[in-house]
Amino acid sequence: MNRYKNLNKLSLPPCDSDPQEELLKILDALVDNYGAESITAFGSCVRGNPTAHSDLDLFVTRNHPPGTTHPRWEGRMAVAARHPRLSYDLLVLRPDQWSDQRKSPFGVYSDVVEHGLPLYER
């Protein structure tokens, strides 16, 4: 059983290997190694218009352990260990921060709220 949803609704940018396999490397790393509670895709891959220069934009919620100062960097390090060949970018917030941000989103968070595609939820 696949623990991810909506993967068939993504338009992934081209890469030099199977984009779906590369996507799974990223998602598995975020869930298994980083402890993501939810993962939502947004941006051009959700809108259906990625180019060769696009990346996969992912919004992640995670309860960070005490002392975590750079959650985005830690997420990228967890993913880097799987050596994905698909370009991606991460935004990371704790669930309580996301709850606050959703109430009056601005900038990129508006895109997550209005057009985000849920891929995983614990």
C-alpha positions as a Markdown table, in Angstrom:
| # | Residue | x | y | z |
|---|---|---|---|---|
| 1 | Met | 0.0 | 0.0 | 0.0 |
| 2 | Asn | 1.3 | 3.4 | -1.0 |
| 3 | Arg | 1.5 | 5.8 | 1.9 |
| 4 | Tyr | 1.5 | 8.8 | -0.4 |
| 5 | Lys | -1.4 | 10.4 | -2.2 |
| 6 | Asn | -2.0 | 12.6 | -5.3 |
| 7 | Leu | 1.4 | 11.7 | -6.9 |
| 8 | Asn | -0.3 | 11.2 | -10.2 |
| 9 | Lys | -1.6 | 14.8 | -10.1 |
| 10 | Leu | 2.0 | 16.2 | -10.1 |
| 11 | Ser | 3.8 | 17.4 | -13.3 |
| 12 | Leu | 7.4 | 16.8 | -12.4 |
| 13 | Pro | 10.2 | 18.7 | -14.1 |
| 14 | Pro | 12.5 | 16.6 | -16.3 |
| 15 | Cys | 15.6 | 15.0 | -14.8 |
| 16 | Asp | 18.2 | 12.5 | -16.0 |
| 17 | Ser | 16.4 | 9.5 | -14.3 |
| 18 | Asp | 12.8 | 8.5 | -13.6 |
| 19 | Pro | 11.2 | 11.6 | -11.9 |
| 20 | Gln | 8.7 | 9.4 | -10.0 |
| 21 | Glu | 11.5 | 7.3 | -8.5 |
| 22 | Glu | 13.4 | 10.5 | -7.6 |
| 23 | Leu | 10.2 | 11.9 | -6.0 |
| 24 | Leu | 9.9 | 8.8 | -3.8 |
| 25 | Lys | 13.5 | 9.2 | -2.6 |
| 26 | Ile | 12.7 | 12.7 | -1.5 |
| 27 | Leu | 9.4 | 11.8 | 0.2 |
| 28 | Asp | 10.8 | 8.7 | 1.9 |
| 29 | Ala | 13.7 | 10.6 | 3.3 |
| 30 | Leu | 11.4 | 13.3 | 4.6 |
| 31 | Val | 9.1 | 10.8 | 6.3 |
| 32 | Asp | 11.5 | 8.1 | 7.4 |
| 33 | Asn | 14.6 | 10.1 | 8.3 |
| 34 | Tyr | 13.4 | 13.6 | 9.0 |
| 35 | Gly | 10.0 | 12.8 | 10.7 |
| 36 | Ala | 7.7 | 14.9 | 8.5 |
| 37 | Glu | 4.2 | 15.0 | 9.8 |
| 38 | Ser | 2.7 | 16.3 | 6.5 |
| 39 | Ile | 4.1 | 17.1 | 3.1 |
| 40 | Thr | 2.3 | 19.4 | 0.6 |
| 41 | Ala | 3.5 | 20.2 | -2.9 |
| 42 | Phe | 2.9 | 23.6 | -4.4 |
| 43 | Gly | 4.2 | 25.8 | -7.3 |
| 44 | Ser | 4.6 | 24.9 | -10.9 |
| 45 | Cys | 4.6 | 21.1 | -10.4 |
| 46 | Val | 1.1 | 21.4 | -9.0 |
| 47 | Arg | -0.1 | 24.0 | -11.5 |
| 48 | Gly | 1.1 | 21.7 | -14.3 |
| 49 | Asn | 3.6 | 24.0 | -15.9 |
| 50 | Pro | 7.1 | 23.1 | -14.8 |
| 51 | Thr | 10.0 | 23.8 | -17.1 |
| 52 | Ala | 13.5 | 22.3 | -17.3 |
| 53 | His | 14.5 | 25.0 | -14.8 |
| 54 | Ser | 11.7 | 24.2 | -12.3 |
| 55 | Asp | 12.1 | 22.5 | -8.9 |
| 56 | Leu | 9.6 | 20.6 | -6.8 |
| 57 | Asp | 8.4 | 22.9 | -4.1 |
| 58 | Leu | 7.5 | 21.1 | -0.9 |
| 59 | Phe | 5.9 | 22.4 | 2.3 |
| 60 | Val | 6.6 | 20.2 | 5.4 |
| 61 | Thr | 5.3 | 20.3 | 8.9 |
| 62 | Arg | 7.3 | 18.7 | 11.6 |
| 63 | Asn | 7.6 | 19.0 | 15.4 |
| 64 | His | 11.2 | 19.8 | 15.7 |
| 65 | Pro | 13.2 | 18.3 | 18.6 |
| 66 | Pro | 14.4 | 20.7 | 21.3 |
| 67 | Gly | 17.5 | 22.6 | 20.1 |
| 68 | Thr | 16.6 | 22.5 | 16.4 |
| 69 | Thr | 17.8 | 25.8 | 15.0 |
| 70 | His | 17.8 | 25.1 | 11.2 |
| 71 | Pro | 14.9 | 22.8 | 10.4 |
| 72 | Arg | 15.0 | 23.4 | 6.6 |
| 73 | Trp | 18.7 | 22.6 | 6.5 |
| 74 | Glu | 18.1 | 19.4 | 8.5 |
| 75 | Gly | 15.4 | 18.4 | 6.1 |
| 76 | Arg | 17.7 | 19.0 | 3.1 |
| 77 | Met | 20.5 | 16.9 | 4.8 |
| 78 | Ala | 18.0 | 14.0 | 5.3 |
| 79 | Val | 17.1 | 14.1 | 1.7 |
| 80 | Ala | 20.6 | 14.6 | 0.4 |
| 81 | Ala | 21.6 | 11.2 | 2.0 |
| 82 | Arg | 19.3 | 9.5 | -0.6 |
| 83 | His | 21.0 | 11.3 | -3.5 |
| 84 | Pro | 17.9 | 12.5 | -5.4 |
| 85 | Arg | 18.4 | 13.7 | -8.9 |
| 86 | Leu | 15.2 | 15.8 | -8.9 |
| 87 | Ser | 15.6 | 19.5 | -8.0 |
| 88 | Tyr | 13.5 | 20.4 | -5.0 |
| 89 | Asp | 13.0 | 23.1 | -2.4 |
| 90 | Leu | 11.6 | 22.9 | 1.2 |
| 91 | Leu | 9.6 | 25.1 | 3.4 |
| 92 | Val | 9.4 | 23.8 | 7.0 |
| 93 | Leu | 7.2 | 24.9 | 9.9 |
| 94 | Arg | 6.0 | 23.3 | 13.1 |
| 95 | Pro | 2.3 | 22.4 | 13.1 |
| 96 | Asp | 1.5 | 25.2 | 15.6 |
| 97 | Gln | 3.4 | 27.7 | 13.4 |
| 98 | Trp | 1.4 | 26.5 | 10.3 |
| 99 | Ser | -1.9 | 26.7 | 12.2 |
| 100 | Asp | -1.1 | 30.4 | 12.9 |
| 101 | Gln | 0.2 | 31.1 | 9.4 |
| 102 | Arg | -2.9 | 29.6 | 7.7 |
| 103 | Lys | -5.1 | 32.2 | 9.4 |
| 104 | Ser | -3.7 | 35.0 | 7.3 |
| 105 | Pro | -1.3 | 33.6 | 4.8 |
| 106 | Phe | 0.9 | 35.8 | 2.6 |
| 107 | Gly | 3.5 | 35.3 | 0.0 |
| 108 | Val | 4.4 | 31.7 | -0.8 |
| 109 | Tyr | 2.2 | 30.5 | 2.1 |
| 110 | Ser | -0.9 | 31.8 | 0.1 |
| 111 | Asp | 0.1 | 29.4 | -2.7 |
| 112 | Val | 0.3 | 26.5 | -0.2 |
| 113 | Val | -3.1 | 27.3 | 1.2 |
| 114 | Glu | -4.9 | 28.0 | -2.0 |
| 115 | His | -3.3 | 25.5 | -4.4 |
| 116 | Gly | -1.3 | 23.1 | -2.3 |
| 117 | Leu | -1.6 | 19.4 | -3.1 |
| 118 | Pro | -1.3 | 17.1 | 0.0 |
| 119 | Leu | 1.1 | 14.2 | -0.6 |
| 120 | Tyr | 1.5 | 12.8 | 2.9 |
| 121 | Glu | -0.1 | 13.1 | 6.3 |
| 122 | Arg | 0.8 | 11.1 | 9.4 |
